[in-house]
Amino acid sequence: MFYVYAIKSQSNCRTYIGQTQDVNKRLQLHNSGHVRSTAKDRPWELLAIEEFSTREEARWLEHQLKKSRGKREAWIHVHYV
């Protein structure tokens, strides 16, 4: 399974969208500073998650959410953890 996830920075309220096969491991990487694009905004908390059967489906949604703030906010509202 593959997942699209949204995380929120507890330090400045920034939202980040990503996709992965292991959400818990990926969140640990974000919080440990091993992801360059999120290292300075730690700590992060999981906001929303959606499961997909293929990486292609997850990457498509990730792309759609990253390019449209309105879609991103609506998706987070529906898939809030």
C-alpha positions as CSV (number, residue, x, y, z in Angstrom):
1,M,0.0,0.0,0.0
2,F,1.0,3.6,-0.6
3,Y,-0.2,6.7,1.3
4,V,-0.6,10.4,0.7
5,Y,-0.2,12.3,4.0
6,A,-0.3,15.8,5.3
7,I,1.8,16.9,8.2
8,K,1.7,20.2,10.1
9,S,4.6,22.0,11.7
10,Q,4.0,22.7,15.4
11,S,6.5,25.5,15.3
12,N,5.0,27.7,12.5
13,C,1.8,25.9,11.2
14,R,3.3,25.1,7.8
15,T,1.6,22.2,6.0
16,Y,3.6,19.6,4.0
17,I,2.1,17.0,1.6
18,G,4.0,13.8,0.8
19,Q,3.6,10.2,-0.2
20,T,5.2,7.0,1.1
21,Q,4.8,3.3,1.9
22,D,5.4,3.7,5.6
23,V,3.9,6.8,7.2
24,N,5.3,6.2,10.7
25,K,8.8,5.8,9.4
26,R,8.5,8.9,7.1
27,L,7.1,11.0,10.0
28,Q,10.1,10.0,12.1
29,L,12.4,11.1,9.3
30,H,10.7,14.5,9.1
31,N,11.0,14.9,12.9
32,S,14.6,13.8,13.1
33,G,15.7,16.4,10.4
34,H,16.6,13.9,7.7
35,V,14.2,15.5,5.2
36,R,15.9,18.7,3.9
37,S,12.6,20.5,3.0
38,T,11.1,20.0,6.4
39,A,14.1,20.0,8.7
40,K,13.9,23.6,9.9
41,D,10.2,23.4,10.8
42,R,10.3,20.6,13.3
43,P,8.4,19.1,15.1
44,W,5.7,17.8,12.8
45,E,2.3,16.1,13.5
46,L,0.2,14.0,11.2
47,L,-2.9,15.8,9.9
48,A,-4.4,13.6,7.2
49,I,-3.8,10.3,5.4
50,E,-5.3,8.4,2.4
51,E,-4.3,4.9,1.2
52,F,-3.8,3.8,-2.4
53,S,-3.0,0.5,-4.0
54,T,-0.3,1.9,-6.4
55,R,2.4,4.5,-6.1
56,E,1.2,6.1,-9.3
57,E,-2.2,6.9,-7.7
58,A,-0.5,8.3,-4.6
59,R,1.9,10.4,-6.7
60,W,-0.9,11.8,-8.8
61,L,-2.9,12.9,-5.7
62,E,0.3,14.3,-4.1
63,H,0.9,16.4,-7.2
64,Q,-2.7,17.7,-7.3
65,L,-2.6,18.7,-3.7
66,K,0.7,20.4,-4.0
67,K,-0.4,22.6,-6.9
68,S,-3.8,23.7,-5.4
69,R,-4.2,25.1,-2.0
70,G,-8.0,24.8,-2.2
71,K,-7.8,21.1,-3.1
72,R,-5.3,20.6,-0.3
73,E,-7.4,22.2,2.4
74,A,-10.6,20.3,1.3
75,W,-8.7,17.0,1.2
76,I,-7.2,17.6,4.7
77,H,-10.7,18.4,6.0
78,V,-12.1,15.1,4.6
79,H,-9.1,12.9,5.6
80,Y,-8.3,14.5,8.9
81,V,-6.7,12.0,11.4
